[in-house]
Amino acid sequence: MTYLGWIIAQARTPAWLEMSRGERLRVLGALGLVLTLGGLLILFAWWGARFTRRYMRRSPRHEASSSVSRFLKEAAAAPPEDDPAPPAN
């Protein structure tokens, strides 16, 4: 039998009953904090997955409707302003 098993076997009352009221409140508070943080972690992971799915589902047509991409397309189609016109023959 291990040392920990021997200690557990020697215990006459549960550890919960041997704790004072302050210790019990600290244990319950820590347990509540762990559960709350775990729930928030799950909620944040769900939100990140949802955001990623919505981002990956966007169509190229949706991107073309944005003002930034429209500006970039017009700028690429227009000739540069500082280049001189080609000489006429």
Backbone as CSV, one residue per row, in Angstrom:
resi,resn,N_x,N_y,N_z,CA_x,CA_y,CA_z,C_x,C_y,C_z
1,MET,0.854,-1.166,0.000,0.000,0.000,0.000,0.911,1.242,0.000
2,THR,0.523,2.218,-0.799,1.329,3.432,-0.869,1.099,4.302,0.352
3,TYR,1.942,5.298,0.478,1.830,6.210,1.624,0.509,6.973,1.587
4,LEU,0.100,7.430,0.389,-1.171,8.150,0.270,-2.343,7.236,0.613
5,GLY,-2.291,5.991,0.170,-3.348,5.049,0.503,-3.427,4.794,2.000
6,TRP,-2.278,4.756,2.649,-2.255,4.552,4.094,-2.889,5.734,4.820
7,ILE,-2.590,6.960,4.320,-3.169,8.159,4.939,-4.684,8.163,4.767
8,ILE,-5.142,7.817,3.578,-6.588,7.788,3.332,-7.264,6.727,4.196
9,ALA,-6.598,5.597,4.356,-7.172,4.524,5.171,-7.250,4.918,6.646
10,GLN,-6.365,5.761,7.105,-6.351,6.180,8.503,-7.379,7.272,8.807
11,ALA,-7.892,7.916,7.787,-8.841,9.009,8.014,-10.144,8.450,8.580
12,ARG,-10.610,9.049,9.650,-11.828,8.560,10.284,-13.052,9.319,9.784
13,THR,-12.891,10.603,9.482,-14.015,11.403,8.989,-13.627,12.021,7.650
14,PRO,-14.608,12.322,6.832,-14.288,12.959,5.559,-13.610,14.323,5.764
15,ALA,-12.739,14.690,4.850,-11.999,15.949,4.967,-12.950,17.140,4.959
16,TRP,-14.062,17.011,4.259,-15.025,18.115,4.174,-15.582,18.474,5.552
17,LEU,-15.811,17.460,6.357,-16.379,17.706,7.687,-15.347,18.243,8.675
18,GLU,-14.073,17.991,8.419,-13.015,18.477,9.310,-12.643,19.929,9.031
19,MET,-13.067,20.461,7.880,-12.722,21.838,7.518,-13.557,22.826,8.319
20,SER,-12.949,23.979,8.549,-13.720,25.045,9.195,-14.623,25.696,8.148
21,ARG,-15.496,26.561,8.626,-16.439,27.208,7.705,-15.706,28.052,6.656
22,GLY,-14.664,28.751,7.056,-13.891,29.572,6.124,-13.198,28.735,5.058
23,GLU,-12.650,27.596,5.463,-11.998,26.709,4.497,-13.013,26.142,3.503
24,ARG,-14.181,25.783,4.009,-15.221,25.273,3.115,-15.625,26.323,2.088
25,LEU,-15.784,27.571,2.542,-16.151,28.641,1.606,-15.061,28.867,0.561
26,ARG,-13.793,28.790,0.984,-12.698,28.941,0.023,-12.695,27.813,-1.003
27,VAL,-12.940,26.595,-0.556,-12.977,25.449,-1.488,-14.146,25.599,-2.463
28,LEU,-15.316,25.969,-1.953,-16.474,26.155,-2.836,-16.260,27.317,-3.801
29,GLY,-15.634,28.381,-3.326,-15.339,29.518,-4.193,-14.371,29.147,-5.300
30,ALA,-13.341,28.379,-4.955,-12.382,27.933,-5.966,-13.055,27.014,-6.986
31,LEU,-13.916,26.135,-6.512,-14.640,25.247,-7.420,-15.550,26.043,-8.350
32,GLY,-16.253,27.022,-7.797,-17.106,27.874,-8.631,-16.303,28.658,-9.647
33,LEU,-15.127,29.150,-9.241,-14.266,29.884,-10.170,-13.784,28.990,-11.302
34,VAL,-13.386,27.775,-10.979,-12.935,26.837,-12.013,-14.069,26.526,-12.991
35,LEU,-15.262,26.308,-12.474,-16.405,26.018,-13.343,-16.759,27.220,-14.222
36,THR,-16.713,28.413,-13.655,-17.023,29.619,-14.421,-15.992,29.841,-15.528
37,LEU,-14.719,29.728,-15.189,-13.679,29.911,-16.202,-13.751,28.840,-17.288
38,GLY,-14.079,27.618,-16.907,-14.246,26.560,-17.909,-15.396,26.854,-18.846
39,GLY,-16.508,27.347,-18.295,-17.642,27.723,-19.145,-17.302,28.866,-20.074
40,LEU,-16.572,29.845,-19.566,-16.161,30.957,-20.428,-15.212,30.499,-21.521
41,LEU,-14.337,29.570,-21.207,-13.422,29.029,-22.215,-14.196,28.301,-23.310
42,ILE,-15.181,27.530,-22.926,-16.010,26.827,-23.916,-16.791,27.828,-24.750
43,LEU,-17.339,28.852,-24.123,-18.084,29.884,-24.843,-17.180,30.631,-25.828
44,PHE,-15.976,30.958,-25.418,-15.043,31.656,-26.298,-14.634,30.771,-27.476
45,ALA,-14.406,29.493,-27.245,-14.058,28.576,-28.336,-15.222,28.447,-29.313
46,TRP,-16.447,28.375,-28.810,-17.619,28.293,-29.685,-17.748,29.565,-30.520
47,TRP,-17.542,30.720,-29.884,-17.641,31.989,-30.604,-16.565,32.091,-31.684
48,GLY,-15.348,31.662,-31.381,-14.271,31.692,-32.371,-14.555,30.773,-33.547
49,ALA,-15.095,29.600,-33.283,-15.430,28.671,-34.372,-16.548,29.236,-35.226
50,ARG,-17.517,29.866,-34.607,-18.627,30.470,-35.355,-18.123,31.610,-36.237
51,PHE,-17.259,32.452,-35.681,-16.698,33.560,-36.450,-15.883,33.038,-37.633
52,THR,-15.100,31.984,-37.401,-14.278,31.414,-38.469,-15.158,30.819,-39.565
53,ARG,-16.209,30.101,-39.183,-17.108,29.533,-40.195,-17.759,30.621,-41.024
54,ARG,-18.208,31.703,-40.384,-18.853,32.793,-41.126,-17.851,33.477,-42.050
55,TYR,-16.615,33.612,-41.596,-15.588,34.244,-42.417,-15.256,33.381,-43.630
56,MET,-15.181,32.062,-43.449,-14.817,31.166,-44.549,-15.955,31.010,-45.549
57,ARG,-17.192,31.253,-45.131,-18.334,31.098,-46.028,-18.597,32.316,-46.897
58,ARG,-17.887,33.413,-46.655,-18.159,34.613,-47.447,-17.845,34.358,-48.906
59,SER,-18.709,34.845,-49.773,-18.518,34.627,-51.205,-17.669,35.756,-51.782
60,PRO,-17.027,35.518,-52.927,-16.246,36.584,-53.570,-17.137,37.751,-53.988
61,ARG,-18.396,37.491,-54.291,-19.315,38.559,-54.668,-19.503,39.530,-53.505
62,HIS,-19.517,38.998,-52.287,-19.656,39.849,-51.105,-18.441,40.767,-50.964
63,GLU,-17.264,40.238,-51.253,-16.052,41.040,-51.152,-16.014,42.117,-52.221
64,ALA,-16.549,41.836,-53.419,-16.522,42.814,-54.500,-17.441,43.991,-54.201
65,SER,-18.393,43.811,-53.332,-19.315,44.894,-53.041,-18.752,45.881,-52.027
66,SER,-17.640,45.554,-51.417,-17.086,46.471,-50.431,-16.419,47.655,-51.129
67,SER,-16.404,48.783,-50.472,-15.869,49.993,-51.074,-14.363,49.908,-51.267
68,VAL,-13.670,49.206,-50.393,-12.217,49.103,-50.521,-11.838,48.321,-51.764
69,SER,-12.457,47.171,-51.970,-12.107,46.382,-53.146,-12.557,47.082,-54.422
70,ARG,-13.659,47.809,-54.365,-14.089,48.564,-55.540,-13.059,49.645,-55.872
71,PHE,-12.534,50.334,-54.869,-11.508,51.349,-55.079,-10.247,50.734,-55.661
72,LEU,-9.847,49.575,-55.140,-8.641,48.926,-55.639,-8.798,48.485,-57.086
73,LYS,-9.975,48.000,-57.462,-10.204,47.590,-58.847,-10.163,48.793,-59.790
74,GLU,-10.740,49.911,-59.362,-10.718,51.115,-60.203,-9.301,51.658,-60.319
75,ALA,-8.536,51.598,-59.251,-7.166,52.096,-59.290,-6.294,51.222,-60.179
76,ALA,-6.530,49.931,-60.202,-5.744,49.037,-61.047,-6.117,49.203,-62.512
77,ALA,-7.364,49.553,-62.812,-7.805,49.696,-64.197,-7.375,51.035,-64.792
78,ALA,-7.240,52.064,-63.975,-6.875,53.392,-64.479,-5.378,53.441,-64.765
79,PRO,-4.962,54.141,-65.834,-3.529,54.255,-66.118,-2.876,55.168,-65.086
80,PRO,-1.607,54.956,-64.813,-0.916,55.808,-63.848,-0.884,57.249,-64.338
81,GLU,-1.016,58.203,-63.436,-1.109,59.608,-63.829,0.242,60.223,-64.155
82,ASP,1.317,59.735,-63.584,2.615,60.371,-63.783,3.354,59.884,-65.030
83,ASP,2.867,58.862,-65.717,3.495,58.388,-66.953,3.082,59.308,-68.111
84,PRO,4.053,59.713,-68.906,3.673,60.515,-70.073,2.956,59.657,-71.111
85,ALA,2.147,60.304,-71.892,1.419,59.592,-72.947,2.410,59.091,-73.985
86,PRO,2.161,57.935,-74.591,3.082,57.428,-75.610,3.086,58.384,-76.811
87,PRO,4.235,58.524,-77.445,4.294,59.446,-78.602,3.428,58.941,-79.755
88,ALA,2.772,59.885,-80.411,1.934,59.535,-81.547,2.797,59.464,-82.802
89,ASN,2.596,58.464,-83.645,3.376,58.315,-84.895,2.600,58.772,-86.059
